[in-house]
Amino acid sequence: MGMSPTVFKSRRAPVFREVPEAQWKDWRWQLSHRLNTAEEIGRVFPLTESERTALGARDLFRVDVTPYFISLIRPDDPGDPIRRQVIPTAAELVPYTAMMEDSLAEDRHSPVPGLVHRYPDRVLMLVTTQCASYCRYCTRSRIVGDPAAQFSRAEFDAMFAYIERTPQIRDVLLSGGDPLTLAPALLESLIARLRAIEHVEIIRIGTRVPVFLPMRVDDELCSMLSKYHPLWLNIHVNHPNEITPELSAAADRLSRAGIPLGNQSVLLAGVNDCVHIQRRLVQDLLRIRVRPYYLYQCDLVEGAGHFRTPVAKGIEIIEGLRGHTSGFAVPQYVIDAPGGGGKIPLGPNYLLSMSDHRTALRNYEGYISIYEEPTDYAAHDPSTCPYCRDKRTETGQGGITGLLEGEQMAIEPAGWEMTHTRGGSKHRLNQDREKWQPRGIGAGKTPVETKPPAPFPKPKTRSGKS
């Protein structure tokens, strides 16, 4: 007989038992009664010496926890996975090698304040610096949590102006901070303004409000969001203990409003660095109609050193998910490359080897098989394909796809040419780049060009005649 699924449980810490139900379910009450001092948190559970040290430290990243979310912490467990995410410890104050203020170099890819344009067809729009509660591993701790660092009307205008004049942007992600902490009228005005831009096809919201403050996701909010489809929403759940009847109800309201839900989690030491925790997490997420999307390697931000795991741990977790549970329950494990390289997917090696017409593969059990490839494949003809002929340009960001489509022959690292000429600017030989430019690749060629390459010149005789 199979195991019954876990019953999601509501919790309320004893210190909040006398709070009237109407107040407890009021998201504004929850926000205005967040806990942030050692004295307040100590009324919920006894603090460790490490926690007291951190809470008394100067320049500590902001602490705020909603009464709802702090109630999910098991008071007698100093290592509780929810506690570790929102209550600081002295380990947060310890620097470590490779620690950075802006590890993803978001500010480097910011054409106007608050907007990050890292990928060809989408932008990240930071709309607030405030959250319902503050994660101790926050990637944007450099700006998040400062009430004096809010975005102005002029900065919003600059963001919209950039999006309006950049037609390759088809997808806008609202983040921050947490967009769902904004005043309802302001949030709707931003979404409506985006929807009015003709080339913006998709609007996305990244939020942890359904997890920290599920009562915020009420019928009024869902009704407003449903007016601006297609709109997608990603939440952030790291551990099965965060999934409650309240979160389930919030997810249900969003789903019924036609909003697809995904989950982004971060791999955190002592929180979810376990195959079995992760398997339960993704399965419970599917039960509330949230699809696992990303599993992030922890970023190299200040204060997060004690949360980091080896990359091998993430590979092990994906190995324990693929094949062991539903395929659409398996998130993509990614490292957001330090320095601004963007998300790089990682996973176990299932491709073992290849010949000219056979591919050797292994499955999650170690079963190895051969896939026989066709020897008479009629290749796709880009010259007759309307999608190829009308493709969006990705100037300077074609990457490996650009190489495969014949747009260029190589991607050279910075300083490569100077290194290999050894500083020689004058030479008895003609250093014409066309000598090493293959015919028909790059040099303004488009992927659908069908003209044959120019013939190679005939060799000259010693007399100089052909």
Secondary structure as UniProt FT lines:
FT   HELIX           14..16
FT   TURN            17..18
FT   HELIX           21..24
FT   HELIX           27..32
FT   HELIX           38..42
FT   TURN            43..44
FT   HELIX           49..55
FT   TURN            58..59
FT   HELIX           67..70
FT   TURN            71..72
FT   TURN            75..76
FT   TURN            78..79
FT   HELIX           81..86
FT   HELIX           90..93
FT   TURN            97..98
FT   TURN            103..104
FT   HELIX           107..109
FT   TURN            113..114
FT   STRAND          115..119
FT   TURN            120..121
FT   STRAND          122..126
FT   TURN            136..137
FT   TURN            139..145
FT   TURN            147..148
FT   HELIX           153..164
FT   TURN            167..168
FT   STRAND          171..175
FT   HELIX           179..181
FT   HELIX           184..195
FT   TURN            198..199
FT   STRAND          202..206
FT   HELIX           209..212
FT   HELIX           214..216
FT   HELIX           219..225
FT   HELIX           226..228
FT   STRAND          231..235
FT   HELIX           240..242
FT   HELIX           245..256
FT   TURN            257..258
FT   STRAND          261..267
FT   TURN            269..272
FT   HELIX           275..287
FT   TURN            288..289
FT   STRAND          291..297
FT   TURN            302..303
FT   HELIX           305..307
FT   HELIX           311..321
FT   TURN            323..324
FT   HELIX           327..329
FT   STRAND          332..337
FT   TURN            338..341
FT   STRAND          342..346
FT   STRAND          351..354
FT   STRAND          358..362
FT   TURN            364..365
FT   STRAND          368..372
FT   HELIX           382..384
FT   HELIX           386..389
FT   TURN            395..396
FT   HELIX           399..404
FT   TURN            405..406
FT   TURN            414..415
FT   HELIX           416..421
FT   TURN            422..423
FT   HELIX           433..436
FT   TURN            439..440
FT   TURN            443..444
FT   TURN            447..448
FT   TURN            462..463
//
